[in-house]
């Protein structure tokens, strides 16, 4: 098991310090969410850990021969190779040994080739294809495409193959830069489960709060020109960081009050002979008082706002039987929607089923094959595309000139003010569009929507490239927007915060659900979108059955008595099962947490570590069996309660 030692690490570019004096130990069994504002140094820190970039000062200690799995945002794969073959190349040890075995075989060295065959057998080469296929499927790449050349896949799917290649490699350390980019909700859930079962050390950059809450055991926060380590998931980190900052600010305020009091005493009595000694004493005390400097945070939140110039009519859109194909591939079939003013519609589903196609058709950017679209009275549409280049026809145009083009009657101070709200200040307004980062380009498009003043927003993956602060600001702006919003997103926190109606596009058609994301998950009754749906579904079914019976029962006295006796037995069994599950999960959590303790693997014998791993596996199997038994009991409880007319 491999840990990573970071000592006195520093990284600077010219006169700008990203972080300094960073000392950490990153342990196996722990998953570290690496967070911070865009440009704060997250990717730089990951590249230093991977050995792709030197530090300005300090050291990184990783055991020689450690297998690193690194997902880089700027790496590309051979377009002509088959998808499965590329994924299998992630296991570079098997790949290199296979090539050497084939070379020896061709050279007639049968003994050498036979020895390598045995080594390959021990490495599990016979299961490599199946392992690669399972990971590719989990990431949403269908089996039919595994033997096809990479060039036939979309850009987003190619990045999934790159992620699959990293995961196939059996690394001891995973370093992942934005792995959820271009994944749909189903694939994100699969990746969460994969990482939860990964027993090595994992460092992952993500701006998906729900993903970090489900995956991270610790958070590394790049801020205040250093990197802070917090224990717990993202929600815990947010709470703890706010408390620490509040405590430091309160302490500084208290010290400033003491300083002010001492200064006032000195000024008042320094000239009086009777008080001179006391004044001198306070001056010496002042010299020893230090106020801890709180460096400015790199976090900046844009001030996004969408204000309609005028409201639309009550009926915003009527779409009937909208259909679209690309060649032989049908992506939308008979989609019919009626949308009214004020709705916030979250469009979700697996990639490749037509979510972006639907939004582009609604925005007038793509022709439908058939079907009717009718926008309502006074509707004015504002569009945010997934591919920002779609709205940037002149890449060399300056930011200031681009935005001014949408509000020609306004003065320069107004335009600069709107850009300032989007965090473009000073010389930033003279940047050309082709030099903008993904986050900057997104904020510029939000500024454009602000000055265009539409009453309908069509947003296609608006949280891509945004940091946490910008995502929060966007969510607030959409909540405050008095118009209608139709948005595509795989960010479950964002969908959960905003959607008042869910449209899921599936292979077998469209599901139109009049409720929130959480309510939709409860209705689905499985975890194809999120893990919490199972229990919510069971509770909802029990309540619905009880409500349907109206509290009445047609059971005879004897049958009712029998069921009540059985109910008592089941309740007792349910309580015991839940207590047992809680106890096993607490022990499992304690084992995993022990791996994360500083110096654990140095002070613990290999035999004891192996014993803990065996116990961890045994606990997992026990919990799974107990959960299956609990679900059976829960189902029978619900049926009996419904029969007896109990809620």
C-alpha positions in Angstrom: 0.0 0.0 0.0 1.5 3.3 -1.1 1.2 6.7 0.6 2.4 10.0 -0.8 4.5 12.4 1.3 4.4 16.1 0.5 7.0 18.3 2.3 7.4 22.1 2.2 5.9 22.2 -1.3 5.8 25.5 -3.1 4.8 26.6 -6.6 5.1 30.1 -8.0 4.8 31.6 -11.5 6.8 34.8 -11.8 5.7 37.0 -8.9 2.5 35.0 -8.2 2.5 32.3 -5.5 -0.1 29.5 -6.0 0.7 27.7 -2.8 3.6 27.4 -0.4 4.7 25.5 2.8 2.4 22.6 1.9 3.2 19.5 4.0 0.8 16.5 3.8 0.6 12.8 3.9 -1.9 11.2 1.5 -2.7 7.7 2.6 -4.1 4.5 0.8 -7.7 3.9 1.5 -8.4 7.6 1.5 -10.0 9.6 -1.3 -9.1 13.3 -1.4 -11.3 15.8 -3.1 -9.1 18.6 -4.4 -11.1 21.8 -4.6 -10.5 25.5 -5.1 -11.3 28.4 -7.4 -10.5 28.2 -11.1 -6.8 29.2 -11.5 -6.0 28.6 -7.9 -3.5 25.8 -8.6 -5.5 22.5 -8.4 -4.4 21.0 -11.7 -0.9 22.3 -11.1 -0.7 20.4 -7.8 -2.0 17.3 -9.5 0.6 17.6 -12.2 3.4 17.9 -9.6 2.1 14.8 -7.8 2.1 13.0 -11.2 5.7 14.1 -11.9 4.5 16.1 -15.0 5.7 19.5 -13.6 8.4 20.5 -11.2 7.7 22.3 -7.9 9.4 25.6 -7.2 10.5 24.2 -3.8 9.8 21.2 -1.6 9.6 17.5 -2.2 7.1 14.7 -3.2 7.9 11.2 -1.9 6.3 8.3 -3.6 7.7 4.7 -3.4 9.7 3.7 -6.4 7.7 1.5 -8.8 4.3 2.7 -7.6 1.7 2.4 -10.3 0.1 5.8 -10.9 -3.2 6.2 -12.8 -3.3 9.7 -14.0 -6.3 11.3 -15.9 -4.9 14.3 -17.7 -7.2 16.8 -19.5 -4.7 17.3 -22.4 -3.9 13.8 -23.4 -5.2 12.2 -26.7 -5.4 8.6 -27.9 -4.7 6.9 -31.2 -7.8 7.4 -33.4 -7.4 4.3 -35.5 -7.2 1.8 -32.6 -10.2 -0.1 -31.3 -11.8 1.2 -28.1 -11.3 -2.0 -26.1 -7.7 -2.3 -27.2 -7.0 1.3 -26.1 -8.6 0.6 -22.7 -6.6 -2.6 -22.2 -3.4 -0.6 -22.9 -4.0 1.0 -19.5 -2.5 -2.1 -17.9 1.0 -1.2 -19.2 2.7 -4.1 -17.4 0.6 -6.6 -19.2 0.9 -4.7 -22.5 4.7 -4.5 -22.3 5.1 -8.1 -21.3 2.8 -9.3 -24.0 4.8 -7.4 -26.6 8.0 -8.9 -25.3 6.5 -12.4 -25.3 5.4 -12.0 -28.9 8.9 -10.8 -29.8 10.6 -13.8 -28.2 8.1 -16.1 -29.8 8.8 -14.7 -33.3 12.5 -14.9 -32.6 12.1 -18.6 -31.8 12.9 -18.3 -28.0 10.1 -20.6 -26.9 11.5 -21.0 -23.3 11.6 -17.2 -22.8 8.2 -16.8 -24.3 6.8 -19.6 -22.0 8.3 -17.9 -18.9 6.5 -14.6 -19.8 3.3 -16.5 -20.5 3.4 -17.7 -16.9 4.0 -14.2 -15.6 1.1 -12.9 -17.7 -1.1 -15.7 -16.3 -0.3 -14.6 -12.8 -1.1 -11.0 -13.7 -4.6 -12.0 -14.9 -4.1 -11.3 -18.6 -6.9 -13.8 -19.4 -9.4 -11.5 -17.7 -8.0 -8.2 -19.0 -10.5 -8.0 -21.9 -13.5 -8.7 -19.6 -12.2 -6.2 -17.0 -11.8 -3.5 -19.7 -15.2 -4.2 -21.1 -16.8 -4.0 -17.7 -15.3 -0.6 -17.1 -16.1 0.7 -20.5 -19.8 -0.4 -20.0 -19.8 1.2 -16.6 -18.7 4.5 -18.2 -21.6 4.3 -20.7 -19.8 3.0 -23.8 -22.0 0.2 -25.2 -20.5 -3.2 -26.0 -21.3 -2.7 -29.7 -18.7 0.1 -29.8 -15.9 -1.8 -28.0 -14.5 -3.2 -31.3 -14.9 0.0 -33.3 -12.1 2.5 -33.9 -11.9 5.4 -31.5 -12.5 7.9 -34.3 -16.1 6.9 -34.6 -16.9 8.1 -31.1 -17.8 11.6 -30.0 -15.4 13.9 -28.2 -17.0 13.2 -24.9 -17.0 9.4 -25.4 -13.3 9.5 -26.3 -12.6 11.1 -22.9 -14.5 8.2 -21.3 -12.1 5.8 -23.1 -9.2 7.7 -21.6 -10.7 7.4 -18.1 -11.3 3.7 -18.7 -7.7 3.3 -19.7 -6.6 4.9 -16.4 -8.9 2.7 -14.3 -8.0 -0.6 -16.1 -4.3 0.0 -15.2 -4.7 -1.4 -11.6 -3.0 1.7 -10.1 -2.0 2.0 -6.5 -2.5 5.8 -6.7 -5.3 7.5 -8.8 -4.9 11.2 -9.8 -8.0 12.3 -11.6 -8.5 15.8 -13.1 -12.3 16.4 -13.5 -13.2 12.8 -14.3 -17.0 13.6 -14.3 -16.6 15.9 -17.3 -18.6 14.5 -20.2 -20.1 11.7 -18.0 -23.9 11.4 -17.6 -25.6 10.8 -14.3 -25.6 7.0 -14.7 -21.8 6.9 -15.5 -21.1 9.3 -12.6 -22.9 6.9 -10.2 -20.9 4.0 -11.6 -17.6 6.0 -11.1 -18.7 6.8 -7.5 -19.1 3.1 -6.7 -15.8 2.3 -8.4 -13.9 4.9 -6.3 -15.7 3.9 -3.1 -14.3 0.4 -3.6 -10.8 1.5 -4.6 -8.4 0.7 -1.8 -5.4 2.8 -3.0 -4.8 6.5 -2.6 -7.0 8.7 -4.8 -6.8 12.5 -5.4 -9.6 13.8 -7.5 -10.5 17.3 -8.8 -14.2 18.0 -9.2 -16.7 20.8 -9.0 -19.6 18.4 -8.6 -20.7 18.7 -5.0 -22.8 15.6 -4.9 -20.0 13.6 -6.4 -17.5 14.9 -3.7 -20.0 14.2 -1.0 -20.4 10.6 -2.1 -16.7 9.9 -2.8 -14.4 12.1 -0.6 -13.1 11.0 2.8 -11.0 14.1 2.9 -10.9 17.5 1.2 -7.7 19.3 0.0 -8.6 23.0 -0.3 -6.3 25.2 -2.4 -6.8 28.7 -0.9 -5.0 31.4 1.0 -1.8 30.6 -1.0 -1.5 27.1 0.5 -3.3 23.8 0.7 -5.4 22.8 3.7 -6.4 19.3 4.6 -9.9 18.7 6.0 -11.4 15.4 7.2 -14.8 14.5 5.8 -16.7 15.0 2.6 -17.4 18.3 0.8 -20.4 19.4 2.9 -18.4 18.7 6.1 -15.5 20.7 4.7 -17.6 23.7 3.9 -19.0 23.8 7.4 -15.6 23.3 9.0 -13.8 25.9 6.8 -16.5 28.5 7.5 -16.1 27.9 11.3 -12.3 28.2 11.2 -12.4 31.5 9.3 -15.1 32.8 11.6 -13.0 31.8 14.6 -9.9 33.5 13.2 -11.7 36.7 12.3 -13.3 36.8 15.8 -9.9 36.2 17.4 -8.3 39.0 15.3 -11.2 41.3 16.2 -10.6 40.6 19.9 -6.9 41.3 19.6 -7.6 44.5 17.7 -9.8 45.6 20.6 -7.0 44.9 23.1 -4.5 46.8 21.0 -6.9 49.8 20.7 -7.4 49.8 24.5 -3.7 49.8 25.2 -3.0 52.5 22.7 -5.7 54.7 24.2 -4.2 54.2 27.7 -0.7 55.1 26.4 -2.0 58.2 24.6 -3.9 59.3 27.7 -1.3 58.7 30.4 2.2 58.7 28.8 2.8 62.4 29.8 1.7 61.8 33.5 4.6 61.0 35.8 2.3 58.8 38.0 1.2 56.7 35.1 4.4 56.8 32.9 5.6 53.4 34.1 2.2 51.7 33.4 2.1 53.4 29.9 5.7 52.1 29.2 4.6 48.6 30.3 1.7 48.6 27.9 4.0 49.8 25.1 6.1 46.7 25.7 3.0 44.5 25.7 1.9 46.0 22.4 5.2 45.1 20.8 4.6 41.4 21.7 1.1 41.3 20.4 0.8 39.8 16.9 -2.3 39.8 14.7 -2.4 36.7 12.5 -2.6 37.7 8.9 -5.5 36.2 7.0 -4.4 36.1 3.4 -7.1 37.0 0.8 -9.1 34.1 -0.4 -8.8 33.1 -4.1 -12.5 32.3 -4.0 -14.6 34.8 -6.0 -18.3 34.6 -6.7 -19.7 36.2 -9.8 -22.9 38.3 -9.4 -25.1 36.7 -12.0 -28.6 38.0 -12.6 -31.2 37.4 -15.3 -34.0 40.0 -15.4 -36.6 39.7 -18.2 -37.4 42.9 -20.1 -41.0 41.9 -20.1 -42.9 38.7 -19.0 -44.1 36.1 -21.4 -47.6 34.9 -21.7 -48.8 32.1 -19.5 -48.3 29.4 -22.2 -44.6 29.5 -23.1 -44.1 26.5 -25.4 -46.1 23.7 -27.1 -44.0 21.0 -28.8 -45.8 18.1 -30.5 -44.3 14.9 -31.9 -40.8 16.4 -32.3 -38.5 13.9 -34.0 -34.9 14.0 -35.0 -32.4 11.5 -36.5 -28.8 11.7 -37.5 -28.5 9.3 -40.5 -29.8 6.0 -39.3 -29.7 6.9 -35.6 -32.9 8.2 -34.1 -32.3 10.4 -31.1 -35.7 12.0 -30.5 -39.0 10.3 -31.2 -42.4 12.0 -30.9 -41.4 14.3 -28.1 -44.4 16.4 -26.9 -44.2 19.0 -24.1 -46.4 21.8 -22.9 -44.5 24.4 -20.8 -45.9 27.2 -18.8 -44.5 30.4 -17.4 -42.3 30.1 -14.3 -41.4 26.4 -14.7 -37.8 25.2 -14.2 -37.5 22.0 -16.2 -34.4 19.8 -15.7 -33.7 17.6 -18.7 -31.7 14.5 -17.7 -30.7 11.1 -19.1 -27.8 9.2 -20.5 -25.6 10.8 -23.1 -26.4 10.3 -26.8 -30.2 10.2 -26.4 -30.9 13.7 -27.6 -30.9 16.1 -24.6 -28.7 18.7 -26.3 -30.4 18.0 -29.6 -33.8 18.9 -28.0 -32.4 22.2 -26.6 -30.7 23.2 -29.9 -34.0 22.5 -31.7 -35.9 24.7 -29.2 -33.3 27.4 -29.6 -33.7 27.4 -33.4 -30.1 26.2 -33.9 -31.1 22.8 -35.4 -33.9 21.7 -37.7 -36.2 19.0 -36.5 -37.2 16.2 -39.0 -40.8 16.5 -38.1 -43.2 17.8 -35.4 -44.5 21.2 -34.5 -43.1 23.9 -32.2 -45.1 26.9 -31.1 -43.7 29.6 -28.8 -46.2 31.6 -26.8 -47.0 35.3 -26.6 -44.1 37.7 -26.0 -41.6 34.9 -25.5 -38.0 36.0 -25.8 -35.4 33.1 -25.7 -31.9 33.3 -24.3 -29.6 30.4 -25.2 -26.5 29.0 -23.5 -24.8 26.2 -25.6 -22.7 23.4 -24.3 -20.1 24.3 -26.9 -19.4 27.9 -26.2 -17.8 28.4 -29.6 -21.3 28.2 -31.1 -21.9 31.8 -29.9 -18.4 33.1 -30.5 -18.2 33.7 -34.3 -15.2 36.0 -34.0 -12.5 34.4 -31.8 -10.2 37.4 -32.0 -12.9 39.8 -30.7 -12.2 41.5 -27.4 -14.5 40.7 -24.4 -15.6 44.3 -24.1 -16.6 44.6 -27.8 -18.4 41.3 -27.7 -20.7 42.2 -24.9 -21.2 45.8 -26.2 -22.6 44.2 -29.4 -25.7 43.2 -27.5 -26.4 46.5 -25.8 -25.3 49.2 -28.3 -27.4 51.9 -26.7 -25.6 51.6 -23.4 -22.5 53.5 -22.4 -19.1 52.0 -21.6 -19.6 52.2 -17.8 -22.7 50.0 -18.1 -20.9 47.4 -20.2 -17.8 47.4 -17.9 -20.2 47.1 -14.9 -21.8 44.0 -16.4 -18.4 42.5 -17.1 -17.3 43.3 -13.6 -20.3 41.3 -12.2 -19.0 38.4 -14.3 -15.5 38.9 -12.8 -13.9 40.7 -15.8 -12.1 43.7 -14.3 -9.3 46.0 -15.4 -7.3 44.6 -18.4 -9.5 41.5 -18.4 -12.0 43.3 -20.7 -9.4 43.6 -23.4 -8.8 39.8 -23.6 -9.7 38.2 -26.9 -12.3 35.5 -26.8 -9.9 32.8 -28.0 -7.7 33.3 -24.9 -10.5 32.7 -22.4 -10.6 29.6 -20.2 -13.8 27.5 -20.2 -15.0 29.2 -17.0 -14.3 32.7 -18.3 -16.2 32.0 -21.6 -19.2 30.7 -19.6 -19.3 33.8 -17.4 -19.1 36.0 -20.5 -22.2 34.2 -21.9 -24.0 34.7 -18.6 -23.2 38.4 -19.0 -24.7 38.3 -22.5 -27.9 36.7 -21.2 -28.0 39.4 -18.5 -28.0 42.3 -21.0 -30.2 40.5 -23.5 -33.0 40.2 -20.8 -34.8 37.1 -22.1 -37.9 35.7 -20.4 -37.0 32.1 -21.3 -33.6 30.5 -20.6 -32.3 27.5 -22.5 -29.2 26.2 -20.7 -27.2 23.2 -22.0 -24.8 21.9 -19.4 -24.2 25.4 -17.9 -22.1 24.2 -15.0 -19.4 22.7 -17.1 -16.1 24.5 -16.5 -17.5 26.5 -13.5 -16.0 26.4 -10.0 -18.2 25.8 -7.0 -18.7 29.6 -6.4 -19.9 30.2 -9.9 -22.2 27.2 -9.8 -23.7 28.5 -6.6 -24.1 31.9 -8.1 -25.7 30.5 -11.2 -28.2 28.4 -9.2 -29.2 31.5 -7.2 -29.6 33.6 -10.4 -31.9 30.9 -11.9 -33.9 30.6 -8.7 -34.4 34.4 -8.7 -35.3 34.5 -12.4 -38.9 35.4 -12.9 -39.2 33.7 -16.3 -39.0 30.1 -17.5 -35.9 27.9 -17.6 -35.2 24.6 -19.5 -31.8 23.2 -18.6 -29.8 20.1 -19.3 -27.4 19.1 -16.5 -25.6 16.0 -15.1 -24.8 18.0 -11.9 -27.2 16.3 -9.4 -26.8 19.1 -6.8 -27.7 21.7 -9.5 -30.7 19.7 -10.7 -31.9 19.1 -7.2 -31.6 22.7 -6.3 -33.5 24.1 -9.3 -35.9 21.7 -11.0 -39.6 22.0 -10.4 -40.2 19.5 -13.2 -38.1 16.6 -14.6 -38.0 15.4 -18.2 -35.9 12.3 -18.5 -35.0 11.2 -22.1 -34.7 7.4 -22.3 -34.1 5.0 -25.1 -37.8 3.9 -24.9 -39.2 7.4 -24.8 -39.6 10.5 -22.6 -40.7 10.5 -19.0 -42.3 13.8 -18.0 -42.5 14.1 -14.2 -44.3 17.1 -12.6 -42.1 17.4 -9.5 -38.6 17.9 -8.1 -35.5 15.8 -8.7 -35.7 14.2 -5.2 -39.4 13.4 -5.7 -38.6 11.8 -9.1 -35.8 9.7 -7.5 -38.3 8.5 -4.9 -40.7 7.5 -7.6 -38.1 5.7 -9.7 -37.5 3.1 -6.9 -33.9 2.2 -8.0 -30.5 3.7 -8.0 -30.1 4.2 -11.7 -29.8 7.9 -10.9 -28.9 8.1 -7.2 -28.4 5.7 -4.3 -31.0 7.1 -1.9 -34.0 6.2 -4.1 -34.4 2.7 -2.8 -35.4 3.5 0.7 -37.5 6.5 -0.3 -39.4 4.3 -2.8 -40.2 1.6 -0.1 -41.4 4.3 2.3 -43.6 5.9 -0.4 -45.1 2.6 -1.3 -46.0 1.8 2.3 -47.6 5.2 2.7 -49.5 5.0 -0.6 -50.8 1.5 0.3 -52.0 2.7 3.7 -53.6 5.8 2.2 -55.3 3.8 -0.5 -56.9 1.6 2.1 -58.3 4.6 3.9 -57.4 3.0 7.2 -60.0 0.3 6.6 -59.6 -3.4 6.3 -61.8 -6.2 5.1 -59.8 -8.8 7.0 -61.6 -11.2 9.3 -60.9 -11.0 13.0 -58.7 -14.1 13.1 -56.7 -13.0 10.0 -56.3 -9.5 11.3 -55.0 -10.9 14.7 -52.6 -13.2 12.8 -51.2 -10.3 10.8 -50.8 -8.1 13.9 -48.8 -10.9 15.6 -46.7 -11.2 12.5 -46.3 -7.4 12.4 -44.9 -7.4 15.9 -42.4 -10.1 15.0 -41.3 -8.3 11.9 -40.9 -5.0 13.7 -38.6 -6.6 16.3 -36.6 -8.3 13.5 -36.4 -5.1 11.6 -35.0 -3.2 14.6 -32.4 -6.0 15.2 -31.4 -6.0 11.5 -30.9 -2.2 11.4 -28.9 -2.4 14.7 -26.7 -5.1 13.2 -26.2 -3.2 9.9 -25.3 -0.1 11.9 -22.8 -2.0 14.0 -21.2 -3.6 10.9 -21.0 -0.3 9.0 -19.5 1.4 12.0 -16.8 -1.2 12.2 -16.2 -1.0 8.5 -15.9 2.8 8.7 -13.5 2.5 11.6 -11.2 0.2 9.6 -11.2 2.5 6.6 -10.6 5.5 8.8 -7.6 3.7 10.4 -6.0 3.5 7.0 -6.1 7.3 6.8 -4.4 7.9 10.1 -0.9 9.4 9.7 1.8 6.8 10.0 -0.7 3.8 10.1 1.1 1.7 7.5 4.5 2.5 9.0 3.6 1.3 12.5 1.3 -1.6 11.5 2.7 -5.0 10.4 1.9 -6.4 7.0 0.2 -9.4 8.7 -2.1 -7.0 10.6 -2.9 -5.0 7.5 -3.8 -8.2 5.7 -6.0 -9.2 8.6 -7.8 -5.9 8.4 -8.3 -6.3 4.6 -9.8 -9.7 5.2 -12.1 -8.3 7.9 -13.1 -5.4 5.6 -14.1 -7.9 2.8 -16.0 -10.1 5.3 -17.9 -7.1 6.6 -18.9 -6.0 3.1 -20.4 -9.4 2.4 -22.2 -9.5 5.8 -23.7 -6.0 5.2 -24.8 -7.0 1.7 -26.6 -10.1 3.1 -28.1 -8.1 6.0 -29.4 -5.5 3.6 -31.0 -8.1 1.4 -32.7 -9.6 4.5 -33.8 -6.1 5.7 -35.3 -5.3 2.3 -37.4 -8.6 2.4 -38.6 -7.7 5.9 -39.3 -4.1 5.0 -41.4 -5.3 2.0 -43.5 -7.7 4.1 -43.9 -5.0 6.7 -45.3 -2.7 4.1 -47.7 -5.3 2.8 -49.1 -6.2 6.2 -49.4 -2.5 7.2 -51.3 -1.8 4.0 -53.6 -4.8 4.6 -54.3 -3.6 8.2 -54.8 0.0 7.0 -51.9 1.4 9.0 -49.6 4.2 7.7 
